[in-house]
Amino acid sequence: MSNDESEPLFYIQDTRSFVGDSALWWRPEGKGYTVNLDEAGTYTAAQCRGNRDTDRPVPVEIAMSVASTHVIAGRLSAAMSAAKG
């Protein structure tokens, strides 16, 4: 989402469920969910208002400070198979 660069940005977490230990985040424009912050939408405080009680705005800085990189098993298997040729 576009915004004024001085305005704080948030990811929106859907707290109703998790994938393993990973939080679920709204994708851009609220079109689905992802566990990958690189695929998550960012929203202004105004855009976070009026959502479900289970949709929690999380400041981008906080989410990024606790984020970790993970390997998607299906992609790893495909890459390993391709490498064997």
VMD Tcl script that builds the backbone (N, CA, C; Angstrom):
set m [mol new atoms 255]
animate dup $m
set s [atomselect $m all]
$s set {name element resname resid chain x y z} {
  {N N MET 1 A 0.844 -1.183 0.000}
  {CA C MET 1 A 0.000 0.000 0.000}
  {C C MET 1 A 0.886 1.241 0.000}
  {N N SER 2 A 0.468 2.246 -0.702}
  {CA C SER 2 A 1.245 3.475 -0.713}
  {C C SER 2 A 0.959 4.273 0.547}
  {N N ASN 3 A 1.929 5.086 0.942}
  {CA C ASN 3 A 1.768 5.878 2.151}
  {C C ASN 3 A 2.758 7.029 2.160}
  {N N ASP 4 A 2.533 7.953 3.057}
  {CA C ASP 4 A 3.482 9.026 3.329}
  {C C ASP 4 A 4.635 8.380 4.095}
  {N N GLU 5 A 5.867 8.558 3.636}
  {CA C GLU 5 A 7.008 7.871 4.230}
  {C C GLU 5 A 7.205 8.175 5.707}
  {N N SER 6 A 6.655 9.278 6.213}
  {CA C SER 6 A 6.801 9.598 7.630}
  {C C SER 6 A 5.766 8.874 8.489}
  {N N GLU 7 A 4.766 8.306 7.866}
  {CA C GLU 7 A 3.706 7.613 8.595}
  {C C GLU 7 A 4.147 6.189 8.937}
  {N N PRO 8 A 3.960 5.761 10.194}
  {CA C PRO 8 A 4.362 4.399 10.555}
  {C C PRO 8 A 3.560 3.359 9.763}
  {N N LEU 9 A 4.207 2.247 9.459}
  {CA C LEU 9 A 3.555 1.173 8.730}
  {C C LEU 9 A 3.414 -0.061 9.610}
  {N N PHE 10 A 2.407 -0.850 9.289}
  {CA C PHE 10 A 2.089 -2.053 10.052}
  {C C PHE 10 A 1.885 -3.224 9.105}
  {N N TYR 11 A 2.223 -4.408 9.589}
  {CA C TYR 11 A 1.735 -5.640 8.991}
  {C C TYR 11 A 0.470 -5.972 9.777}
  {N N ILE 12 A -0.446 -6.693 9.168}
  {CA C ILE 12 A -1.638 -7.119 9.899}
  {C C ILE 12 A -1.569 -8.625 10.072}
  {N N GLN 13 A -1.518 -9.050 11.332}
  {CA C GLN 13 A -1.458 -10.468 11.669}
  {C C GLN 13 A -2.856 -11.005 11.896}
  {N N ASP 14 A -3.187 -12.109 11.252}
  {CA C ASP 14 A -4.436 -12.828 11.537}
  {C C ASP 14 A -4.105 -13.801 12.657}
  {N N THR 15 A -4.539 -13.483 13.872}
  {CA C THR 15 A -4.167 -14.273 15.046}
  {C C THR 15 A -5.014 -15.531 15.221}
  {N N ARG 16 A -5.950 -15.781 14.296}
  {CA C ARG 16 A -6.805 -16.963 14.430}
  {C C ARG 16 A -6.058 -18.263 14.170}
  {N N SER 17 A -4.979 -18.201 13.408}
  {CA C SER 17 A -4.249 -19.434 13.134}
  {C C SER 17 A -2.790 -19.143 12.827}
  {N N PHE 18 A -2.004 -20.205 12.823}
  {CA C PHE 18 A -0.574 -20.155 12.553}
  {C C PHE 18 A -0.245 -21.281 11.581}
  {N N VAL 19 A 0.895 -21.198 10.935}
  {CA C VAL 19 A 1.420 -22.288 10.124}
  {C C VAL 19 A 2.689 -22.742 10.829}
  {N N GLY 20 A 2.630 -23.889 11.485}
  {CA C GLY 20 A 3.728 -24.295 12.360}
  {C C GLY 20 A 3.868 -23.255 13.452}
  {N N ASP 21 A 5.044 -22.676 13.588}
  {CA C ASP 21 A 5.280 -21.603 14.558}
  {C C ASP 21 A 5.210 -20.224 13.913}
  {N N SER 22 A 4.800 -20.162 12.651}
  {CA C SER 22 A 4.827 -18.901 11.912}
  {C C SER 22 A 3.489 -18.168 11.967}
  {N N ALA 23 A 3.580 -16.862 12.138}
  {CA C ALA 23 A 2.389 -16.009 12.130}
  {C C ALA 23 A 1.865 -15.875 10.703}
  {N N LEU 24 A 0.569 -15.658 10.578}
  {CA C LEU 24 A -0.065 -15.396 9.283}
  {C C LEU 24 A -0.267 -13.901 9.126}
  {N N TRP 25 A 0.141 -13.370 7.968}
  {CA C TRP 25 A 0.048 -11.937 7.675}
  {C C TRP 25 A -0.847 -11.708 6.470}
  {N N TRP 26 A -1.533 -10.581 6.468}
  {CA C TRP 26 A -2.316 -10.186 5.295}
  {C C TRP 26 A -1.373 -9.912 4.138}
  {N N ARG 27 A -1.768 -10.323 2.960}
  {CA C ARG 27 A -1.055 -9.965 1.742}
  {C C ARG 27 A -1.469 -8.541 1.348}
  {N N PRO 28 A -0.803 -7.941 0.364}
  {CA C PRO 28 A -1.208 -6.599 -0.082}
  {C C PRO 28 A -2.689 -6.552 -0.458}
  {N N GLU 29 A -3.308 -5.448 -0.109}
  {CA C GLU 29 A -4.722 -5.191 -0.372}
  {C C GLU 29 A -5.642 -6.217 0.286}
  {N N GLY 30 A -5.139 -6.910 1.317}
  {CA C GLY 30 A -5.953 -7.889 2.030}
  {C C GLY 30 A -6.325 -9.098 1.191}
  {N N LYS 31 A -5.535 -9.378 0.161}
  {CA C LYS 31 A -5.857 -10.483 -0.768}
  {C C LYS 31 A -5.135 -11.758 -0.364}
  {N N GLY 32 A -5.613 -12.377 0.692}
  {CA C GLY 32 A -5.040 -13.634 1.150}
  {C C GLY 32 A -4.053 -13.445 2.280}
  {N N TYR 33 A -3.390 -14.540 2.613}
  {CA C TYR 33 A -2.484 -14.570 3.757}
  {C C TYR 33 A -1.170 -15.202 3.359}
  {N N THR 34 A -0.128 -14.884 4.122}
  {CA C THR 34 A 1.194 -15.448 3.899}
  {C C THR 34 A 1.945 -15.505 5.220}
  {N N VAL 35 A 2.932 -16.392 5.307}
  {CA C VAL 35 A 3.828 -16.401 6.466}
  {C C VAL 35 A 5.105 -15.633 6.150}
  {N N ASN 36 A 5.286 -15.252 4.894}
  {CA C ASN 36 A 6.496 -14.598 4.416}
  {C C ASN 36 A 6.328 -13.074 4.454}
  {N N LEU 37 A 7.106 -12.399 5.284}
  {CA C LEU 37 A 6.986 -10.944 5.378}
  {C C LEU 37 A 7.301 -10.253 4.060}
  {N N ASP 38 A 8.130 -10.881 3.218}
  {CA C ASP 38 A 8.415 -10.301 1.902}
  {C C ASP 38 A 7.172 -10.264 1.015}
  {N N GLU 39 A 6.202 -11.108 1.301}
  {CA C GLU 39 A 4.961 -11.175 0.524}
  {C C GLU 39 A 3.794 -10.489 1.230}
  {N N ALA 40 A 4.020 -10.010 2.450}
  {CA C ALA 40 A 2.956 -9.381 3.233}
  {C C ALA 40 A 2.762 -7.926 2.814}
  {N N GLY 41 A 1.533 -7.453 2.959}
  {CA C GLY 41 A 1.244 -6.057 2.691}
  {C C GLY 41 A 1.611 -5.203 3.889}
  {N N THR 42 A 1.869 -3.942 3.636}
  {CA C THR 42 A 2.059 -2.987 4.727}
  {C C THR 42 A 0.897 -2.009 4.691}
  {N N TYR 43 A 0.478 -1.592 5.864}
  {CA C TYR 43 A -0.730 -0.793 6.016}
  {C C TYR 43 A -0.490 0.367 6.964}
  {N N THR 44 A -1.198 1.449 6.738}
  {CA C THR 44 A -1.138 2.597 7.643}
  {C C THR 44 A -2.046 2.328 8.839}
  {N N ALA 45 A -1.912 3.148 9.863}
  {CA C ALA 45 A -2.773 3.009 11.041}
  {C C ALA 45 A -4.239 3.152 10.643}
  {N N ALA 46 A -4.540 4.080 9.749}
  {CA C ALA 46 A -5.925 4.274 9.310}
  {C C ALA 46 A -6.462 3.029 8.611}
  {N N GLN 47 A -5.606 2.355 7.835}
  {CA C GLN 47 A -6.037 1.148 7.125}
  {C C GLN 47 A -6.219 -0.040 8.064}
  {N N CYS 48 A -5.652 0.037 9.253}
  {CA C CYS 48 A -5.782 -1.049 10.232}
  {C C CYS 48 A -7.052 -0.940 11.065}
  {N N ARG 49 A -7.703 0.202 11.037}
  {CA C ARG 49 A -8.909 0.405 11.850}
  {C C ARG 49 A -10.104 -0.320 11.242}
  {N N GLY 50 A -10.986 -0.802 12.111}
  {CA C GLY 50 A -12.232 -1.396 11.654}
  {C C GLY 50 A -12.120 -2.845 11.213}
  {N N ASN 51 A -10.978 -3.479 11.471}
  {CA C ASN 51 A -10.823 -4.886 11.122}
  {C C ASN 51 A -11.342 -5.765 12.250}
  {N N ARG 52 A -11.316 -7.078 12.041}
  {CA C ARG 52 A -11.740 -8.018 13.079}
  {C C ARG 52 A -10.863 -7.858 14.318}
  {N N ASP 53 A -11.393 -8.235 15.466}
  {CA C ASP 53 A -10.612 -8.201 16.708}
  {C C ASP 53 A -9.397 -9.115 16.617}
  {N N THR 54 A -9.463 -10.135 15.775}
  {CA C THR 54 A -8.367 -11.096 15.638}
  {C C THR 54 A -7.295 -10.634 14.655}
  {N N ASP 55 A -7.518 -9.506 13.991}
  {CA C ASP 55 A -6.527 -8.943 13.066}
  {C C ASP 55 A -5.715 -7.893 13.809}
  {N N ARG 56 A -4.474 -8.264 14.126}
  {CA C ARG 56 A -3.638 -7.417 14.976}
  {C C ARG 56 A -2.616 -6.641 14.155}
  {N N PRO 57 A -2.650 -5.298 14.220}
  {CA C PRO 57 A -1.607 -4.509 13.563}
  {C C PRO 57 A -0.295 -4.649 14.336}
  {N N VAL 58 A 0.767 -4.944 13.621}
  {CA C VAL 58 A 2.090 -5.093 14.226}
  {C C VAL 58 A 3.031 -4.121 13.510}
  {N N PRO 59 A 3.661 -3.209 14.238}
  {CA C PRO 59 A 4.597 -2.292 13.579}
  {C C PRO 59 A 5.648 -3.077 12.788}
  {N N VAL 60 A 5.939 -2.604 11.582}
  {CA C VAL 60 A 6.906 -3.270 10.711}
  {C C VAL 60 A 8.228 -3.490 11.440}
  {N N GLU 61 A 8.691 -2.494 12.187}
  {CA C GLU 61 A 9.974 -2.607 12.878}
  {C C GLU 61 A 9.986 -3.767 13.872}
  {N N ILE 62 A 8.881 -3.971 14.579}
  {CA C ILE 62 A 8.812 -5.061 15.563}
  {C C ILE 62 A 8.813 -6.407 14.857}
  {N N ALA 63 A 7.990 -6.544 13.827}
  {CA C ALA 63 A 7.951 -7.822 13.098}
  {C C ALA 63 A 9.316 -8.148 12.504}
  {N N MET 64 A 9.955 -7.163 11.897}
  {CA C MET 64 A 11.257 -7.397 11.279}
  {C C MET 64 A 12.329 -7.752 12.313}
  {N N SER 65 A 12.198 -7.221 13.520}
  {CA C SER 65 A 13.213 -7.488 14.546}
  {C C SER 65 A 13.166 -8.922 15.058}
  {N N VAL 66 A 12.063 -9.627 14.860}
  {CA C VAL 66 A 11.947 -11.012 15.326}
  {C C VAL 66 A 11.779 -12.000 14.165}
  {N N ALA 67 A 11.874 -11.516 12.937}
  {CA C ALA 67 A 11.715 -12.370 11.757}
  {C C ALA 67 A 12.931 -13.270 11.579}
  {N N SER 68 A 12.698 -14.428 10.962}
  {CA C SER 68 A 13.794 -15.326 10.629}
  {C C SER 68 A 13.576 -15.883 9.225}
  {N N THR 69 A 14.653 -16.324 8.613}
  {CA C THR 69 A 14.578 -16.922 7.290}
  {C C THR 69 A 14.292 -18.405 7.450}
  {N N HIS 70 A 13.440 -18.920 6.590}
  {CA C HIS 70 A 13.139 -20.348 6.640}
  {C C HIS 70 A 13.205 -20.931 5.234}
  {N N VAL 71 A 13.343 -22.235 5.166}
  {CA C VAL 71 A 13.415 -22.938 3.890}
  {C C VAL 71 A 12.109 -23.689 3.686}
  {N N ILE 72 A 11.489 -23.502 2.539}
  {CA C ILE 72 A 10.234 -24.187 2.219}
  {C C ILE 72 A 10.588 -25.571 1.682}
  {N N ALA 73 A 10.114 -26.605 2.366}
  {CA C ALA 73 A 10.509 -27.977 2.077}
  {C C ALA 73 A 10.252 -28.368 0.625}
  {N N GLY 74 A 9.112 -28.002 0.062}
  {CA C GLY 74 A 8.802 -28.360 -1.317}
  {C C GLY 74 A 9.780 -27.752 -2.308}
  {N N ARG 75 A 10.151 -26.510 -2.082}
  {CA C ARG 75 A 11.124 -25.855 -2.963}
  {C C ARG 75 A 12.504 -26.496 -2.836}
  {N N LEU 76 A 12.874 -26.887 -1.608}
  {CA C LEU 76 A 14.149 -27.542 -1.382}
  {C C LEU 76 A 14.200 -28.878 -2.126}
  {N N SER 77 A 13.139 -29.669 -2.014}
  {CA C SER 77 A 13.095 -30.964 -2.699}
  {C C SER 77 A 13.233 -30.790 -4.204}
  {N N ALA 78 A 12.509 -29.808 -4.762}
  {CA C ALA 78 A 12.580 -29.567 -6.203}
  {C C ALA 78 A 13.989 -29.136 -6.614}
  {N N ALA 79 A 14.618 -28.284 -5.832}
  {CA C ALA 79 A 15.970 -27.812 -6.143}
  {C C ALA 79 A 16.976 -28.954 -6.052}
  {N N MET 80 A 16.817 -29.802 -5.070}
  {CA C MET 80 A 17.718 -30.948 -4.919}
  {C C MET 80 A 17.560 -31.903 -6.091}
  {N N SER 81 A 16.335 -32.148 -6.510}
  {CA C SER 81 A 16.079 -33.023 -7.671}
  {C C SER 81 A 16.678 -32.439 -8.941}
  {N N ALA 82 A 16.515 -31.138 -9.143}
  {CA C ALA 82 A 17.052 -30.476 -10.319}
  {C C ALA 82 A 18.576 -30.521 -10.320}
  {N N ALA 83 A 19.188 -30.408 -9.146}
  {CA C ALA 83 A 20.645 -30.418 -9.055}
  {C C ALA 83 A 21.232 -31.784 -9.409}
  {N N LYS 84 A 20.462 -32.835 -9.174}
  {CA C LYS 84 A 20.917 -34.198 -9.496}
  {C C LYS 84 A 20.878 -34.448 -10.987}
  {N N GLY 85 A 20.039 -33.633 -11.681}
  {CA C GLY 85 A 19.955 -33.646 -13.132}
  {C C GLY 85 A 19.348 -34.853 -13.667}
}
mol reanalyze $m
mol bondsrecalc $m
mol representation Tube
mol addrep $m
